[in-house]
Amino acid sequence: MTNIGYHASHEQFKPSQLLQYVQLAEQSGFSRVLSSDHFHPWSEEQGQSGFAWSWLGAALQATPKLSYRVVNAPGDRYHPAIIAQAAATLAEMFPDRFWITVGSGQALNEHITGEKWLAKSDRNARLKECVDIMRALWAGETVSHKGLVCVEDAKLYSRPKEPPLIIGAAVTAETAEWLGSWADGLITISRSPNLLKEVVDAFRRGGWGW
């Protein structure tokens, strides 16, 4: 069965307006929603940037037929333990309707903390640390970790019966192959079928499906 999704672009619309649009999407037969998660819009002309995590709770409640995914970059602007808690809460309240996409981030949004902007290889390494931390917290473990991110004695007490899926974001075949070793799925950008096939094949080659 083909699922058609709507992109909830917080950069383009006020949160209240975007909530109306996903309700219209549900009425029109859409089955999925992809929510962006930016601090800044892509340009001043877009002019909006609502907080995705506040909006997601309202949207999931208002559109019971839709499933939601948010694109997030844990490790810089967000601490992975906080994202694990936020995702666990939504997944517990709305079973089988929420999952998360993770990526290494963009300076446009992540630089606001004033932290050093890491090289891509280091951002990837940090992302994998974040994913491991999140999955351990969803499993009920008490987590302490010192690496590119640090956690001390963290434990989630409100958890869903099933943890949310973690989808990996990749543009290149190299990143897609790496994601294939640990991600539950792949998201990439639109391009020619041949280039898309290269990325998807690399993801599978990395071990997806285990």
C-alpha positions in Angstrom: 0.0 0.0 0.0 1.3 3.4 -1.0 1.3 6.1 1.8 1.2 9.7 0.8 2.6 12.2 3.2 2.3 16.0 3.9 5.3 18.1 4.8 4.5 20.2 7.9 6.8 23.1 7.2 7.2 25.2 10.3 9.4 27.6 8.4 6.5 28.7 6.2 3.4 28.7 8.3 2.3 29.8 11.8 1.8 26.8 14.1 -1.9 27.4 14.4 -2.2 27.6 10.6 -0.1 24.5 10.2 -2.5 22.6 12.5 -5.4 23.5 10.3 -3.4 22.2 7.3 -2.7 18.8 8.7 -6.4 18.5 9.6 -7.2 19.2 6.0 -4.6 16.7 4.9 -6.2 14.0 7.0 -9.6 14.8 5.5 -8.1 14.6 2.0 -6.7 11.1 2.5 -3.1 11.7 3.5 -1.7 9.1 5.9 1.7 10.5 7.0 3.1 13.9 8.1 6.8 14.9 8.1 7.5 17.7 10.6 10.6 19.9 10.3 12.3 21.0 13.5 14.2 24.2 12.9 15.1 27.2 15.1 15.4 29.5 12.1 13.5 29.5 8.8 15.6 28.8 5.7 15.1 32.5 4.7 13.6 35.7 6.1 11.0 35.5 3.4 9.6 32.3 5.0 9.2 34.1 8.2 8.1 31.4 10.7 9.7 28.8 13.0 7.4 27.2 15.5 8.7 24.7 18.1 8.0 21.3 16.6 7.7 19.3 19.8 5.0 21.5 21.3 3.1 21.4 18.0 3.4 17.6 17.5 1.4 16.9 20.7 -1.4 19.1 19.5 -1.3 17.7 15.9 -1.3 14.0 17.0 -4.3 14.7 19.2 -6.2 16.6 16.5 -5.6 14.1 13.6 -6.1 10.6 14.9 -5.7 9.0 11.5 -2.3 10.4 10.7 1.2 9.2 11.7 4.0 11.7 12.3 7.7 11.8 11.9 10.0 14.7 13.0 13.5 15.4 11.6 15.8 16.1 14.5 19.6 16.6 15.1 20.4 15.5 18.6 23.8 16.3 20.1 24.1 20.1 19.7 21.0 22.2 20.1 19.2 19.3 21.8 20.6 16.9 24.3 19.8 13.2 23.4 18.3 12.4 26.8 15.8 15.2 26.4 14.9 14.1 22.9 14.6 10.5 24.2 12.1 11.8 26.8 10.1 13.9 24.3 9.9 11.0 21.8 9.0 8.5 24.5 6.2 10.7 25.7 4.6 11.1 22.3 5.1 7.4 21.5 3.4 6.4 24.8 0.5 8.7 24.2 0.0 7.9 20.6 1.2 4.3 20.0 2.5 3.3 16.5 1.9 6.9 15.2 5.2 8.6 15.9 8.7 8.0 14.9 11.8 10.1 14.6 14.3 10.9 11.8 17.8 11.9 12.9 20.7 13.6 11.1 24.0 15.4 11.9 22.4 18.8 11.7 22.9 22.1 9.9 24.8 25.1 11.2 21.8 27.4 10.3 19.9 26.0 13.3 22.5 24.4 15.6 25.0 27.2 15.9 22.7 29.2 18.2 24.2 27.4 21.3 27.6 29.0 20.5 29.3 25.6 20.6 32.1 24.7 18.2 30.7 23.4 14.9 32.3 19.9 14.4 33.5 18.3 11.2 31.0 16.0 9.4 32.8 12.9 10.6 32.7 14.0 14.2 29.0 15.0 13.9 28.3 11.6 12.6 30.2 9.9 15.4 28.2 12.1 17.9 25.0 11.2 16.2 25.6 7.5 16.7 26.4 8.1 20.4 23.1 10.0 20.7 21.1 7.2 19.0 22.7 4.6 21.3 21.9 6.7 24.4 18.3 7.2 23.2 17.7 3.5 22.6 19.2 2.6 25.9 16.9 5.0 27.7 13.9 3.7 25.8 14.9 0.2 27.0 14.7 1.3 30.6 18.4 1.4 31.3 20.1 3.9 33.6 22.6 5.6 31.3 25.9 7.3 32.0 28.1 8.1 29.1 31.1 10.4 28.5 32.1 11.0 24.9 31.2 13.7 22.4 28.0 14.0 24.5 27.8 13.3 28.2 25.0 11.7 30.3 25.0 11.0 34.0 22.6 8.6 35.7 19.7 9.3 33.3 16.7 7.0 33.4 13.3 7.4 31.7 10.3 6.5 33.8 7.6 7.1 31.3 8.2 4.9 28.3 6.1 3.5 25.4 5.5 -0.3 25.1 7.3 -0.1 21.8 10.1 2.4 21.2 9.8 4.7 18.2 11.6 3.8 15.0 14.7 5.8 14.3 15.1 6.8 10.6 18.5 8.0 9.3 18.9 11.0 7.0 21.5 10.7 4.2 22.3 12.6 1.0 25.4 10.6 -0.1 25.8 6.9 -0.7 28.6 6.9 1.9 26.4 8.2 4.7 23.6 5.9 3.6 25.8 2.8 3.9 26.8 3.8 7.4 23.2 4.4 8.4 22.4 0.9 7.1 24.3 -0.6 10.0 22.0 0.9 12.7 19.0 2.9 11.4 15.5 1.5 11.1 14.9 3.2 7.8 16.3 5.8 5.4 15.2 9.3 4.3 16.9 11.1 1.5 16.3 14.0 -1.0 14.5 13.9 -4.3 16.8 13.3 -7.3 17.1 11.2 -10.5 16.2 7.5 -10.2 19.8 6.4 -10.8 21.2 8.6 -8.0 18.4 7.5 -5.7 19.2 3.9 -6.5 22.8 4.4 -5.5 21.8 5.8 -2.1 19.2 3.1 -1.4 21.6 0.3 -2.6 24.3 1.7 -0.3 21.9 1.7 2.7 21.0 -1.9 2.1 24.7 -2.8 1.6 25.4 -1.3 5.0 23.3 -4.0 6.6 19.7 -2.6 6.7 17.3 -5.3 7.7 20.0 -7.2 9.6 
